[in-house]
C-alpha cells in the first residue's frame, strides 16, 4: 500500500469514528468492520492485532459523538443543538486518533504482537 503503519492505524481509527455517524451501534460496527480489518491486515502481511486493536479502541469512542444513544437519552429535546456537540466531539475524536495510535505502539510490543 505504501503508507507507513502509523498512518494506516490512524486511518482505521478515524474511519471507525466516522462510521459511528452512520451506524451508532458498537456491536454492528464491530461485526462489519473487524472482519474487513483482519482481512486487510492479512493482505498487507502484518499481524491482525495491529488493526484490530485500534478498531476496538475506536469503537469505544462512540461516546464522543452526538449520535450516541446515551447522550440522546440523557438530554431532553432541545437541550443542545447538533453543532454544539459536533465541535468538541470532533476535536476530541481527532485527539483520540493520535492517542489510539500511541497506545497501539506501546501496547502491541508489550503483548508480543510485533
Phi, psi and omega in degrees: 000329175094345179275146175291155184303319178299325178293323178292318178297318178296321179296315179299316180294314180295319179296321179295317179294319178295324180296335177298335179293332183259327180230091184278038181235116184297320182294316179296317179296319178297318180294330181273316189272329184297314177298324179293319179294321179293318178294321178296317178296319179295322179294325180279346180081026177245165179296131180301337178295334180293336176252333180288321179295311178296329177295314180294317178297320182286333174297328179284351181275011180297339179290346181279349187254154184288349182269004180294132181302328180296314180294322181290326180277331184283332183256138178289162180301131179085359180293324178219156173262156184303317183292336177293331177267334182289323181298301179291325179295322178294318178295314180296325179294321177296318177296321180300321180299317179292317181297318179297320178298317178294319179299317181296318180292334176275318188282320185299313177296326179294327179276352178083023181273351180247000000 
